[in-house]
Amino acid sequence: MAQPTPEAEAHQALIDQLDIHSIRKPFRNPHWKPNQRRNKNIKTILGDAVRKEASLMPTQDNSGAATPSVDESGMSTDGESTPAFSTSSSTLQPNLAQASRNLSKLVLEKNMRTAGFSTAPNATYTNIESAPSLSHSKRYCDITGLAAPYTDPKTRLRYHDKEIFGVIRSLGQGVAEQYLEARGAHTVLK
């Protein structure tokens, strides 16, 4: 076998130097750390923004902007015009924690109303009243209960497909009215 030439040796040294397979590569950067900020969904972000805006609003009408004027109506808080103790025979102590929660809720609602937020009732965990839905109501088949894209013009029954249409056309005289009555769409003649 022939002796390698100096060019071949230099070429082999360069190949060994540039070989990326001989270098140890850890799977992860040793200096990598996970992100400390948690990703929030849009519902959480909006809720936080509404709470932040509500907390920045003043909690009283004057909120320290002006000194309250002296009441010249003759009423005082020295206990003469307003009794310090209840005259009723009730011995129940007021629940201060519940009263403060109710008061803070009322103040928050009042501030949101004055800030231009909607006066319609909002659906919350403590309040189930909400405005009626503006989306279209879904139509369901009167026979099967599946989605009903069609309506029979003769009986006004909703149906899912042509097989159900055949069933509707084979119904007796008063049966279609009973289906409409169950749905609340029947006509009462007087």
URMO-V780313 format. One line per field, one symbol per residue. ss: DSSP state (A for helix, B for strand, O for the rest). psi: psi as a letter, one per 20 degrees, with the letter a starting at -180 (. if undefined). burial: I if it has 9 or more other ideal C-beta (glycine too) atoms within 8 Angstrom, else O. A space follows every 10 residues. Layout:
# URMO-V780313
ss=???
psi=???
burial=???
This chain:
# URMO-V780313
ss=OOOOOAAAAA AAAAAAAAOO OOOOOOOOOO OOOOOOOOOO OAAAAAAAAA AAAAAAOOOO OOOOOOOOOO OOOOOOOOOO OOOOOOOOOO OOOOOAAAAA AAAAAAAAAA AAAAOOOOOO OOOOOOOOOO OOOOOOOOOB OOOOOOBOOB BOOOOOOBBO OAAAAAAAAO OOOOAAAAAA AAAOOOOOOO
psi=qqpqrhhhgh ghggghhjoi iippoqhqpi jpqqpipqpq rhggggghgg hgghhiqqir ghkjhqpqqp ojiiqrkjig hoqhqpirjp jpqqnhgggh ggghgggggg hhghjjrpiq pqoahioipr qqpiqqqqpq phghjrpniq pphgijqqqg ahghghgghi qagihhhhgh hhikjqpop.
burial=OOOOOOOOIO OIOOOOOOOO OOOOOOOOOO OOOOOOOOOO OOOOIOOIOO OOIIOOIOOO OOOOOOOOOO OOOOOOOOOO OOOOOOOOOO OOOOOOOOIO OOOOOOIIOO IIOOOOOOOO OOOOOOOOOO OOOOOOOOOI IIIOOOOIOI IIOOOIIIII OOOIIOIIOO OOOOOIOOII OOOOOOOOOO
